[in-house]
Amino acid sequence: GITYLDHAGSALFPESLLKAFTDDLRNNVYGNPHSQNISSKLTYDTIEHVRYRILQHFHTTAEDYTIIFTSGCTAALKLIAESFPWIPEGTKRPSSRFCYLTDSHTSVVGMRGITASMNVLSVPIKPKEILLTRSQLPAEEQNCTTPHLFSYPAQSNFSGTKYPLSWIQDIKSGKLCPIKIPGKWFVLLDAASYVSSSPLDLGVHQADFIPISFYKIFGFPTGLGALLVNNRIAPLLRKTYFGGGTAAAYLAGEDFYSPRKSIAERFEDGTVSFLDIIALKHGFDVLEKLTGGMEKIKQHTFTLAHYTYTVLSNLKYANGAPVVRIYSDTDFSNPDVQGPIINFNVLDENGEVLGFSQVDNMASLHNIHVRTGCFCNTGACQMHLDISNEDIQRNLQAGHVCGDNIDLVDGRPTGSVRISFGYLSSFEDAQTFLNFIIATRLSKSDAEIPFQSVTKPMTESVPDEHLSFNNADKLSPTLQILDGELRNIPSETETTGSWQPPEPEAESIRAAVSETAVPTCRKGGKPITVAKIYLYPIKSCSAFEVTEWPVGNQGLLYDRNWMVVNQNGVCMTQKQEPRLCLVNPSIDLKQKIMVIQAEGMDPISVSLEDNTGKEAVICESKVCSHRVRTYDCGERIAGWLSVFLGRPCRLIRQSSDMKNKSHQKNTKGLSPASNISLSLVNEAQYLLINVASILQLKEHISARLKEPLEIEELIRRFRANIVISASESFEEEEWAEISIGALQFQVVGPCSRCQIICIDQQSGERNKEILQSLSAARGRKTNFGIYLMNQPLRSSFSDILSVGSQVLPVLKENTEIQPPTSSEEKCSG
């Protein structure tokens, strides 16, 4: 078979990654994320989920970093050079500098072409020089705000040397200065080589720009990278060109353009490579499943590199001359300063270099794949091979260009050989390579000593039953497949739909509020009361009707605390899966469980206890543009839902350590709504509908349908939390505030309905006439019901919402209620 030793060039992808991705494409339709249809919304949500997965991988959050997808690390570097807020030479202010380590990839050095066109000077810094500049600027120069940019690699792609991540903070704080010049330094950390085999914690090492290429990590997809931008610098970036999807508005006939507010959308010109982005999700899944995480990859790959380096450096000819010359700044004793890359040239008995092309050809005959040349890092190549600037120019005149096979000019090497290990590399790969060197350079007697002096690295065996992949999926014995932990779920238990509050406490609160909550704007008439109360424990699943229920800080207690997600972690609603309405959750507060039932399935229960301990994996998701943190509820309920729905899915729950914020305007007498917490709802904590409005709508719908709908069925289609009985239809749309018992609510706006109201909540069948009838009845609008935000009493007692309670509204001064501002389609979910 093939021994692949160019993981620094590109990782190999396992068969399981490709299978998971193609299965995903077979089971889902992904449309252009700039469209608004269901398949496009699925794409958009999946992309947002992948953004959070990337941030999670690098131990940071959307509060600190923004993900901008690019075609690769090179495109990300070009974007930085074009958008950084440079101050050119010749202005009254001190000018900017672009400094870079000479041990940098061509794509970093190439940024100076853009900076030169902007009249900004570029300054190369040798690795040894930066260590000599540990001195602070004079106090009078430290207040200068001129922006400078320093770029260095976290890991040299030439030698595997890992440069200190502590430089980031030292440079930003002024403790370390690349050059002595007044101004503010920003740091570009080229992490493309480093992140393929090492964990990067951006919560600790907060560089301003981090470009990466995903094929270096996963092997697939290629042609996709990202720029992670620190949100502190993001607003300062400048952009001239605007492509599709980046504009909030523009004029074709005049010079007017307004960019989107989102940094990612502003810089992602045109349609992103959305199928490739979706493939990343499977890349992260497979990487975690096969290896257990980046720290284990780091240790595994370094073990192989250390072993190979030790043997290789001890190989001697009979005359004592070394077989190879290794180009390294370390002795391969510490994985924190050395990556899994070995760069060398093969020597003959007289110490003369064998050309890298000759070594490459011989390796190919042994089915060993290595990398040769200067590896797009001329600076490191010059430094390690002692090639002068004049030599480079002379070699060019002799016909040698980057990437060709001219390996020797006047007997001196123009490049070298590089081997590198990845998470799919094994001890056998290292041994095969060493056997090749020995077989082609040494006699048998010469080869005995090195192998006897080095022991095989300590490994743990991988059970054969876990290795279900082909040769591309092989693992080093140091890695184990980790079985997912199964969470224990309480046994199935019957539940009750009522909750009994402490009667004296509840009555005292109601009495106190009744004296102060008298409406001043609504004229007389029949009292308005609460007719029904529904909560929806699992988003987009069946309603759970109650007569009395406690209110939490996010709405009705346990309302939309859970949601079903597909195999990519994206929220599923009845738009994509109408059968969700047949999943019936109910809450038993006494036994502290949620019981889930469905026809043809045994009931299953989930604990109400918030399971956010160490065993819970926290991830971030998006629900109608709101960012939420969630954790998985385990394999048992995931299997139950997958069987019933006939597709892979999981149940996740909102984590209590992060509350979703809704940004709405303040209303007289209430605290700002922006301080109110949301569960997994789309727009607001509560949705209220009026029975009188339902009855009027029923008349319009019945005229268009062959079989008239029952009032109860119609109520359930609109998936409200609070159903009131008022004398006038649609009078709720004129309200600004309401009080129900001890509770005060702010009206946020009307609910604009989507196709979910077309789904019969008892059967899951669709009927498009419902939405069309609503539009016709309401003058081509689809508004029905109002969103509410609760302003809880500052009391030690629990707030209670009860059927039969009186509703006391306060009218708006302007009865035209504007819907909540959002880019998403509104629906109750």
N, C-alpha and C positions, 0 to 999 in steps of 0.2 A: 504493500500500500504506500500511500504518500505520507511523507513526514513533512508537515507544514510548519515552518519556523519563521514566518513573516507576520506575526500577529500585530506588530507595531504598524505594519502597512495596512492591514485589514484583518479584523477578527473573522473567524469562521462562524457561520451560523449553523446551529443544530437543526436536524430535520424536524424536531418537535416545534420549533418556532415557525417554520414554514407551514407546517400542517395546521397549527392553531390559527394562523393568519388566513390561509385559504378557506378553512372551515368558517371563519368569521365572514369572509366575503360571500360564501355560498349561502349563509343564513341571514344576511342582512343586505339591505339596499342603501348605499351611501351616496347621497346627492351632493351637488355643489353647496358648500356651507354658506354661500352668499344668497342662496334662495331661501324661501320661507316654508316650503312644503315639509311633510313629515320626514321624508328620507334626508332632506337637507338639515333639518333640525337635529336628527340623530347624529349626523356628521359633526355639526357644530358642537353638540354636547360631548361627543366622544373626544374631539380635539381638546376641549377645555379640560376634560378629565385627564388627558395625557399631559397637558401642561402641569397640572398639579402633581402628577406622578413623577415628572422630571424634578420638580422642586423638592418633592419628598425624598427622591433619590440623593439629592445634594444637601439634605438636612436644612432646608430653608422653606420659606412660605411666600405667598403672594404679597404679603406686607412689605417684604424686603426686596424681592426680585421679580422681574418680568421676563417671560420667555418670548423671544422673537424667533420664529422659525425661518431658516435660511436654506440655501441649497448645500451648505456645508460650512466648515470652519473658515475657509477662505472667503466666502461671501460675507460671513459675519465680521471678519477683520476689515474687509473693504467698507462695510457699512459703518464701522466705528470711525475709520479714517475720514469718511465723507461727512459724518454727522457730528463729530466731536466739536465743541465750541472753541475752535482755535482762534487766537488773536495773532494776526499776521505781523510781519516786520513792517516798519514804516508808519505805525500809528503812534499816538501819544502815550498809549499804555505799553507796559513791558510786553514783549511778544512771547508766544507759546513755544515750547520745545516738545519734540517727539523723541523720546529716548527708548532704545531697545537693546536688549542683551545680544551680543554677537552670536551666541549660541541660540539662535532663533530660526524658525522655519522661514522659507522663502516668502511665504504669504504675509508674515509679519514684517520682514524687511521691505517688501514691496509696498507697504503703506506709505513709505517715504516718497513714492512717486506722486501720491495724492497730496501729501502735506507740502511737497515742493511747489505744486501748482497753486497752493494757497499761500505761498510765500511764508511757510513755516519751516524752521530749521530742524533737521534730524541729527541726532547725536548717538552713534553706536557706543555701547559700553561693554568692555570685556568683563567676564565673570569675576576675575581677580581684582579689577579696578573698583567695582562697586563695594567691595569689602573695605576699601581704603578711604571711603568717603563718609565715615561715621562722625559727622560734625554738624551741629545745628547752625542755621543762619542767624545773623544778628537780629536783635529784637525788632529793629525798625523795618526789616525786610520781611518779617513773618506775617505781616498783615496784608501783603500783596495777594490779590485774588486771581491773578492771571492763571488760567488752567494749563497744566502740563500733563503729558501722558507718558507713563513708563510701562513698557511691555517686557515681560519675561515668561519663559515656559515653566510650568510646574515640574515638567520632566523633559529633559533633552531627548528629542527623537533620534539623536545620533548615538549617544552613549548611555542613555538611561539615567543619567545623573538627575537627582531630584533637588531642585533649588528650594531654599527655605520658604515655606508659606508665611513665616513670620515677617518676611520682607513687606508683605502687603500693608500691615498695620504700621510697621516702622517707617515706610515711605509716606503713607498718608498722614502720619502724625508728625513728620518732620525729623524723626530720629535718624533716618537714613535718607540721604539725598543722592540721587543718581548724578546730578551735577549741581554745582553751587549757583543757584539762580533764584531770585525771589518769585514766589507764586505758590499755587496750590496744586499738589500732585494727585493725579488719579492713576489707578493701577489696572492694567490689562493683563490678566492671567491667562496665557495660552494653555488650556487644559486638555487639548485634543489627545496628546499622547498619555498624559497622566491618568485620566479617568478611565482608560481602557482596562486598567488593572489595579487601581487604587481608589479608596473612598475619598471623596472631597466634601468637607463639611463647611458649607458657606455660612452657617450660623456662627462659626468661629473665625474663618478666614474670609472676610467680606471684601473681596475684590470688586471693582466697579464694573468690569466687563469680563465675561468668561465665555469665549467661543469654543464650541465642541462640534465634533462630527460623530454621528451615531453609528456609522459602520465600523468605527474603531472599537466600539463597545460590543455591538451585537453581530456585526458582519452583514446584517440586512435590517433595514433597507439602506441602499447606497444613495448618494445624491441628496441627503437630508442632514441638516445640522441645525444649530440653534445658537443664539446669542442670549446669554443671561445678563440682564442689565440691572444694576443696583438702582432701586427706585429713587435714590437721592440724586443721582446724576441724570436719570431718564428725562426729566422735564427740560434739561438744558440742551439736549440733542437737537440738532438742526437738520431739516430735510427740505429739499427743493422739488425733486420729482415726486409726483403722486400717481399711483397706479390704482387699478380697480380694487374697491373695497377699503381704501384708505381715507376716503373723503366723507365728511359729514354732509357737505354740500359744496357745489362749485358751479360756475357759469362757463358755458362753452364760448359765449360771445364776448365776455369781459374777463379781466384779470381778477377773478374772485375765487378763493378757495378756502374752505374751512376744514381742518383735519379732524379725524375722529379723536375722541378723548383718550381712548385706550392706546397706550404706547405700542402694544403688540399689533393692533389693527392699523395703526398709523404707519408702521414700518414694514408690514407684510404686504408688499405690492402684488396685486393680482391674487388669484386663487392659490392658496397654499397646497402643497403636495399631500392632500388629505388622506389618501389611502396609505401612503408611506408613514404618515404620522400615526394612523391607527395601528400600523404594524409595530410601532414602538411599544405599545401597551403589551403586546405579546412578547416582545423582547425582554421587557422588565420582568414579566411573569416567569419566563423560561430561565432567565438568569438567576432569579431568586430560587426557583425550584431545583435547579441543577447544582447550585453552588452554596446557597445559604447566605449570599451577600458579598459585597465588595471587600470586606476585611479578610474573608477567607480566600478570595481570589488573590488578594495582595500577598498573603502568606504562601499560598500554593505556587504562584508564578515565581516568587522570589526564591523559594526553595529549589525549584528547578534551575533557575539562573545561577544561584550560588553553587550548586553542585556542578553544573557545567563549567562555570568559571574556574572552580578549584581544580578540576581535572585538566581543563584546557591549559591553564597557566603552569601546570606541572609537567606538561609533555615536553620531553627533551630528545634531541637526536643523540646518537652514540657519542658524539664529540662534546656533548653538554650544551649545545646551542638550543635555544627555545624553538619550538615548532611554530608558535604564533606570537604575534605582537598585539596585545590587547590595548585598546584605547579607552581608558576609563579614568575617572577622577576619584574612584573609591576602590576599596578592597572587597566589595560585595559582602560585607559583614552585617549590614543594617538595612532592612527594607524601607526605612524612613528616608534614606538618602540615596538609595539605588533601586531603580526599577528593573524589570525582567528583560533587559536588552544587553547583549554582548556584541561589541564592535571590535573587529580585529582584521589583521591581514596574516596570511600564511607565509612563513619564511622557509627558505631552503637551508641546507646544512651550513651554508656560508653566511647566513643572515640576510640574504637578498630577498626582497618581496616577490612573491608570486602574484601575478596580476589577478585582480578580483574576477575578471571574466573567465579565466582558466579555472578558478575555484568554483565558480557558478556552474560552469559546464560539467565539471566532474560531479558536483553535487546533484545536478539534474540526472546524470546517469544512474545515481543511487536513489532516485525519486525523493530527493531532499530539496525543499524549496526555501531558498534564502533570499536576502535582498542585498544588492551591491550598488556601489557608486558613492555619492555624497549625501543621498537621502534628503534632498531639498534643504540642506543645512550647510551652506558653504562656510559659514563662520566657524562652526565646530570642526568641520573637515580641515580647514586651514590650521586651526589651533592644535588639533591632535596629530595631524600628519606633517606639521611644520611646512605648510605650503604658503609661500609669500604671495602678496598681491601681484607681483611681477610674474610669478610662476603661473597664476591663474590666467593672466593675459597672454603669456607665452604659450600656454597649453591651448588656448583658444585659437591662436594663430597657427598652431600645429594641427588644427582640425578637431580638437576635443571639445565637445559641448556636453552640458549636463544630460545624463541619462544614456549616453552612448556606451560602446564597449571598449573604448580606448582606455585601458587600465594603467598603462605605464607610458610615460614620456621621458625619454633620456634615462630610463631605468628607475625612475622615481614614480611612486604610485599616485594616481589621480583620485583615488577613492579607496574604499575598503569593503569588507564583508560584514553584514549585520544579521544576527539571529535574534529572535524575540519570541517570548512565550506568552500564551493567553490562557484563559480559563479552561479551554478544551485541550490544552497540551498535557502530556503525560510524561512520566519518568522514561518510558520506552522511547519517546521522541528524543529526549536528551541523550539517551544511550545510543540510539541509532546514529545521531549526528557525531558523537564522539568516536564511535566505531568507524565511521566514514573517514574522519581525520586520521585516525590511527592506521587504518587499512591503506590509505593512499600516501601516507608520509613516513610511517615507521615500520620496522620489522617486528615480528612477534616478540622477540626478546626485549626490544625497546619499550613495548607497550605494557609489559607486566607491572612495573612499579607503580605508575599513577593509579591504576584501578585498584590495586591492593591497598593503597594509602587512603582511599576515599570510600566511605561506606554509603550504601544506598540511603537516600533520605527516608526518615521515619514516616510511614504512611499508614492509613487505615483503609481496609478493603471496602469496596462498594459491593453490596449484595447484587448478584447477577440479575435477580428479578427486577431490579430498578432500571437496568440498562436496556431499555426498549428501543434504543436508537441505533442507527447504522454507524459506520466508522467515523462519520463527522460528528457524532454525538459522544464519542469516547471521552472519558474523564480520567484525570489523574487519580490514583488511589487516595490522595489526600482529601478528596471531596466526597461528601455524602449527599444523597438525595434526602431532603428533609420531608418527613411526613407532616402534613398539615395537622395542627392540633384540633381535635374535636372538642367543642365546648358542650358541657353537660346542660341539657335543657330539662326543666321539670316535666314530670309526667302530665298527660292530658287530664284536665279537670274541668268540670262544668262551671259555668260562670253565671253571675247575675248582672242585670242591667241597671240596677239602682244603687245609689250611694246615699247612706243616711248621715247627714251632717249632725254635729252637736247642736241640738235644737235651740237651747237658750242663747248660745253665741250667735247663731245665724239670725235669729229673730231680732236680737239687739242691734245687729248691724243694719238690717233692713229698716228697722224703725228709725234709726238715726239718719239714714240716707233719705227716707221718704219725706222728712221734714224740710230737706234742703234742695231736693231735686225736682221741684215743681217747675214745669215748663212755662216759659213766658211768651212764646211765639206761636204755639199751636192753639188754634181755637177749639171750642168745645166739640163734643162728639162722643161716640161710643168708645169706651176705653180700649186701648190696644194691649194685647196680651201675647205672651210667648205660647205658641201652639205646639211646637215640636223642637227637640234638640237632637242634633246628630253630631257624632264625631267620627273621624276616619283615621283610626290608628295607623293603618298602612296607606300611604299615599296612593290614590287612584284605585283602591280596593273598595269593597262594599262598606256601606254606612253601618254604624253601631248606634241605635236609637236609645236614648235614656230619658228619664223624666226629671232627673236632678243630677248635677255633676259639678265637681270642683273646677275652679279656674286657676291655671298656673300663670307664670310670667310670659308664656308664649301663646296663650289662648286656652281652650279647653284642655284639661290635663290629658296628656298622651295623644292629643290630636295630631296626626301626621308626624309622629315621631319616627316612624319607620318608612322605608320605601324599598321597592323591588328594583334591582338593577340588572342589566344584561351582563354578558361575559366580559364586557369592556368596562364595567363599573358605571355605565350611563343609566340614568333614571328611566324606567319604563312606565308609561302611562297607558290609559285606555285608547289613546290615539294609535299606538303601535300594537297593543295587545288588549282587545276588548274583553277578553276572558278574565281580566283582573277584577272586574266587577262581581265575579262569581266567587271570589275569595272573601270569606266572611270572618273578619276578626272581631273579637269581643274582649272586654277588659274585666277582670275580676280583681277589684281593689283589695279585697280581704286576703285573698291567697297570693296577691302580687304576681299575677300571670296574665298574659294575653293568650287566649285560645283562638286558633285559626282553624276554620272548617271550610270544606268544599265538597260538593257532591262527588261520591265515589272515592273519597279519601278519608282515612282515619284522622280524627282531630289531632292537632299537634299544639304544644304550648311553648311559649317563650317567656322568660322571666322579665318582669318589669324593672328589676334591679339594673342600674346603669353599670354595664360591664366595661369600664375603661381602664382596667388594670394593665399590667405589663403584657398579659397574653393577648390583649386586644390590639389589632393593627389599625391605627388611625389613618384615614385618607381623606383627601379633600375632593369635593364634587361641586357641581353647579346645579341649582334648581331655579329656573327662570331668572337667570343673571345674578342670583344671590349665591355667594360662596358659603358652603357648609362643610363642617368636619363630621365624619361618620366613622363607624366601625362595623365590622362584619359580625353577623349573628350566628355563624357556625355552619357546619356541613349538613347537619340534620335537617334544619329548616330549608336550606338551599336545595337539598335533594328533593324534599317534599314539593316545593314550588316548581322545580324543574320538571318533575313528573307530571304535575297537574297542568302546567302551561305548555308542556311539550317542547321546551327550549331551555338551554342553560341559563340560569339566573340565580341571584342570591338576594338575601334580605339584609339590609344594612340599617343602622340606627344612628340618628344624630347624636354626636358626642356632646356631653354636657359642658365640656371645657371651652367651647367656642359657640357663641350665640350669633345667629344671623341678624344683621341689622337691616332695617328698612328705612329709607330716607324720605320722609314726607314732611310736609309743612306743619308748623305749629298751629294750634287752634286755641282760641281764647279759653282761659280757665284750665287748660290741660298742660302737662309737661310736654316737651318736644317729642314728637313721634319718632324722631331719629334715634331716641334712646330705647325704643321698644324692640324686644327680641322676637324673632320669628322661628317657627319650627320649619318643616319641609314644605310649607305652603308656597303658592306661587306669588301672591301679592300682599296679603294681609293676614292678621290672626283669625279673623272671623269673616264669614259670608252670610248675609241675611237676605231672606226673600219674604215676600208678603203673599199670604193665601189669596187675598183679593186680586192681586196682580196675576197669580196663577190662574184663577177662574176666568179672568178676562182673556188671557192668552189661550186658555183651553177652548174658548168659543171660536177663535180664529183657526186653531189647529184642527178642531173637529170638522170644520167645513172642508178641509183639504184631505182628510184621511177617510178611508173606507170604514174603519172601526175606531170610534172615539176612544181617547185615552182616559183612564181613570185618574182622578185628581191625585191619588196617592202615588201612582206611577210617575206622573209629571213632576211632583215635588221631588222625588228621588233623583230624577234626571238632572236637576239643577244643583244637587250636591251641596246644599247649604248647611251651615252649622246651626243657625237660628231661623226658625220659621215662625213668623208672627201672624196674628189675625187682626187686621185693620179694616176699617170700614171702606176706605177708598183705595182703588188700585193705583199703584205706582206713586203713592204719596211719600213713600220712603226715599224717593230720589230728591225730595226737597229738604231732607234733614241734614243738619250740620253735626249734631250731637244727639245721643240718646242715653238714658239711664234705665237700667233694668235691675230692680232691687238695689243692692249695694254697689252695683257695677256701673261705671261710666265708660262710654265709648265715643270715640271720635270717628266720624264718617270720612273715610279716605277717598272714596270715589265709586263710580259704578263698575260692575263686573261686565266686561265685554266677553261674550260667550263664544266658545269654539265648538268643534264637532262632537265633543264628548256628550253634549245634551242629546245627540242623535242616537245614543246607545241606550237600549233598554237595560236598566240596572238589574233586572231579574233574569234576563236571558243572554245578554251580551250581543243581541242583534242590533244592527244599525238601521236607521230610518232617516234619510236626509231631509225629509219633509219638515222635521221639527225645527231645524235651524232656518230653513227657508221661510217657514211660517212665522217664526220669531222676527225675522228681518222684515217681512211684509207687514206684520202687525205693528212694528215699532218704527215704521218709516225708514226702512233700509238700515236701521241700526240693529245691533245684536246685544244691546245692554239689557241685563236682567239681574236684579239684586244689587246690593251695595256691600262694599268692603268696610270692615270696622277694625279699629285698633282699640284695645282695652287700656284704660288708665287705672291700674289696681289701687285700692285703698291702702294707705300706709297703716296697716293693722296687723296684729299678730294672728288674727283669725283667718281661716281659709275663706276665700270668696266662693259663692255658690251661684250657679245659674239654674233656674228652676222653670219647668213648664207651669203656666198659669200666672207667672209674675207679670206685673204691669210694665208696659214700655212707655217711657216718658220722653218724647222727642223735643228737640229745639230746632226750629227752622233755620235754614240758611238765609242770609240777606240776599244773595244771588242764587236763585234756585237751579242754575245751570251747573251741574257737578261735572268737573273734568275727570276723566279716567286717570289712574296713576300713570306716571311717565315711565315707560319701559320699552325696550326694544323687543321684548318677547310678546308673543300672543297670549292674551289673558284667558285663563280658564280656572275652574275650581280645583281640578286635580283630584 
